[in-house]
Amino acid sequence: DWTMASFVDKEIIRIRALVGEKGQCIGAVSGGVDSTVAAKLMQKAIGDRFHAVMVDNGVLRKNEAATVEKTLTAGLGINLTVLDRSSLFLDRLAGVTDPEKKRKIIGNTFYEVFQTEADKIAKEAENTPNAGKIEWFLQGTLYPDVIESISFKGPSATIKTHHNVGGLPEKMSLKLIEPLRELFKDEVRELGTSLGIPEDLVWRHPFPGPGIAIRIIGEVTPEKVRIVQEADLIFIEEIRRAGLYRKISQAFAALFEGKAVGVVGDQRLHGHIVGLRAVQTSDFMTADAFEFEWKVLREVRNRIGNEVGGVARVFYEISSKPPATIELE
Ligand code: XMP
C-alpha cells in the first residue's frame, strides 16, 4: 500500500540508481512548493551533487530571494546558488508594454542566465574529486502538468509559458529527472510536510514565472515594482492576520496603468493606482473573487496609504474568471 514514507524511500533509491555514485544534477528553484519539494528529495538522495539555482529576476515578491535562500540553505541543507540579475531583467523590460513580450523576455533571459550558471557549475564539477559530470536536470513537473502537456501537444506555446520554473533548455542536452510526475498537488504538499519543509512554504499561493511583470499593466519600472512589492506584502500580511490565507487560493497586489489624482497635505498629487486581487478556485481554470469583511480591506487600504508612498487610489478587484483571468495580463 502507498504511503508517503514508502514513496520517499523508493524515490530516493530510484534517483540514486539513475544518477549513479558520482553523477550530478542541476535544477532551478523558485521558492514555490513544487520546486522546493523536488529539490529536497534530490538533496536527500545525492546531497551536494544536486545543485539548485535561483534567479532573482527583479520581479519577485519583496525579500523573496533572501527568504528562499535562508529556508533552502540553512533550513533544508540544499546546495543553492542565488543569482541577483534584477538589473539585467529590468533593463530588458524597460519600455515593453505587451504582456506576451514581457513573458518572452523574462523566459529567454532566465534561460540565458541559467545556462551560463549551469556551464560554470559543470566546469567546477569536473574538478571536484569523487564527482562526475552534470548530466541531469531536475524538473518539478506534477501529474496534471504531464496530462496537460500530452493533451495540448502541438500549439501549446501559451500553455507552456505557464510553467513556473521552465522546461529544459534544449541545447543543454541534459537528461530529465522528474520525481513528482506521478503526484497531485495535495500529495506534493503532504510529501513536503513529511520532508520537513515549513508549513508556510508548503501552503504558499502560486506565483507566476513572469512575476509581477504581469501584474503591472503597461511598462514595468523600478518604482512600479517597488509599489507592487510593498502593497503585496501588506495585503498578504493582513490576510494572514485575519486567518484567511488558506481560504484564499491566490492573492496579490497589482498596478493599473496611468495615474489618478490624490491629496497629500494640502497638495493635489497624481499617484499610482493599486489593484488588490484575491480569488478562490479549485483548479485555477475558473475562479471567483474572495468576499472580504470590510474591516480587512479597510486595514489594507490604510496601511498602503500610510506605508507605501506614491499611491493615490486602492481598488479591490471583483471580477470572476471567466471572463477575467486571475493575473492582470
Ligand atoms: P490566469 O491569469 O491565466 O492564471 O487566470 C491561472 C494561473 O496561472 C498562473 N499564471 C502563470 N504562471 N507563467 C506562470 O508560471 C505565466 O505566464 C502565468 N500566467 C498566469 C496564475 O498565477 C494563476 O495561478
Residues whose N, C-alpha, C, O or C-beta is under 5 A from the ligand:
A	BS01	XMP	T161 H162 H163 N164 P206 F207 P208 G209 P210 F284 T325 I326 E327
